[in-house]
């Protein structure tokens, strides 16, 4: 899920024309910090924040969770991830992917 896709989903859900990219990024970083604390306390993460990537597919290197850790979690979920000279990057996947429940995700 890219930040732009998240913003579009939030705007649609709350019947808004658009959402602020800066505010969305700030709150995503806050959620990443909360998930980092969950993991540090050996709790199950409350939100799958590792699935959120920048629009170009890179994992934000400034978040509390390391890019390497998020890349490992994405790989466990079947996402192809590569390391560039600057950051980790999730490679594009098919537009529809079969979920374990049998439903199709879009």
C-alpha positions as CSV (number, residue, x, y, z in Angstrom):
1,X,0.0,0.0,0.0
2,X,1.5,3.3,-1.0
3,X,1.0,6.6,0.9
4,X,-1.0,8.0,-2.0
5,X,-3.3,4.9,-2.0
6,X,-3.8,5.4,1.8
7,X,-4.6,9.0,1.3
8,X,-7.1,8.3,-1.5
9,X,-8.7,5.6,0.7
10,X,-9.0,7.9,3.7
11,X,-10.5,10.7,1.5
12,X,-13.1,8.3,0.1
13,X,-13.9,6.8,3.5
14,X,-14.5,10.2,5.1
15,X,-16.1,11.8,2.0
16,X,-13.3,14.4,1.6
17,X,-11.9,15.8,-1.7
18,X,-8.3,14.9,-0.6
19,X,-6.0,14.5,2.4
20,X,-2.8,16.3,3.4
21,X,0.3,14.4,2.4
22,X,2.4,15.9,5.1
23,X,-0.1,15.1,7.9
24,X,-0.6,11.5,6.5
25,X,3.2,11.0,6.6
26,X,3.5,12.4,10.1
27,X,0.8,10.1,11.5
28,X,2.2,7.1,9.6
29,X,5.5,7.8,11.4
30,X,3.7,8.0,14.7
31,X,2.0,4.6,14.1
32,X,5.4,3.2,13.1
33,X,6.7,4.4,16.4
34,X,3.9,2.7,18.3
35,X,4.5,-0.6,16.4
36,X,8.2,-0.3,17.2
37,X,7.3,-0.1,20.9
38,X,5.0,-3.1,20.6
39,X,7.8,-5.1,19.1
40,X,10.3,-3.9,21.7
41,X,7.9,-5.1,24.4
42,X,7.5,-8.4,22.6
43,X,3.9,-7.8,21.8
44,X,2.1,-8.5,18.6
45,X,2.1,-5.3,16.5
46,X,-1.3,-3.5,16.5
47,X,-1.0,-2.4,12.8
48,X,0.9,-3.8,9.8
49,X,2.7,-0.5,9.2
50,X,5.5,-2.4,7.3
51,X,3.1,-2.7,4.4
52,X,3.0,1.0,3.9
53,X,5.6,2.2,1.3
54,X,6.4,5.4,-0.5
55,X,4.8,6.0,-3.9
56,X,8.0,4.8,-5.6
57,X,8.0,1.6,-3.5
58,X,10.9,2.5,-1.2
59,X,10.6,1.9,2.6
60,X,10.9,5.1,4.5
61,X,14.4,5.0,6.1
62,X,13.4,7.6,8.8
63,X,10.8,5.5,10.5
64,X,11.5,3.9,14.0
65,X,11.3,0.4,12.5
66,X,14.4,-0.4,10.5
67,X,14.1,-0.9,6.7
68,X,15.7,-4.3,7.0
69,X,13.2,-5.5,9.5
70,X,10.2,-4.2,7.4
71,X,11.7,-5.8,4.3
72,X,11.9,-9.2,6.1
73,X,8.3,-8.9,7.1
74,X,7.3,-8.0,3.5
75,X,9.2,-11.0,2.2
76,X,7.4,-13.3,4.7
77,X,4.2,-12.0,3.1
78,X,5.4,-12.8,-0.4
79,X,6.4,-9.3,-1.5
80,X,9.6,-9.1,-3.6
81,X,12.0,-6.6,-1.9
82,X,15.4,-5.4,-3.0
83,X,18.1,-3.2,-1.5
84,X,19.1,-0.1,-3.5
85,X,22.1,2.0,-2.6
86,X,19.9,4.3,-0.5
87,X,16.9,2.3,0.8
88,X,14.9,-0.9,0.7
89,X,12.4,-1.1,-2.1
90,X,9.3,-3.2,-2.6
91,X,9.0,-4.3,-6.2
92,X,5.7,-4.0,-8.0
93,X,3.3,-6.9,-7.5
94,X,0.3,-8.1,-9.4
95,X,-2.8,-5.8,-9.1
96,X,-4.8,-8.7,-7.7
97,X,-3.4,-11.2,-5.2
98,X,-5.1,-14.2,-3.7
99,X,-5.5,-13.9,0.0
100,X,-5.3,-17.0,2.3
101,X,-9.0,-16.6,3.0
102,X,-9.8,-17.2,-0.7
103,X,-10.9,-13.6,-1.3
104,X,-9.2,-11.5,-3.9
105,X,-7.5,-8.3,-2.8
106,X,-7.4,-5.3,-5.0
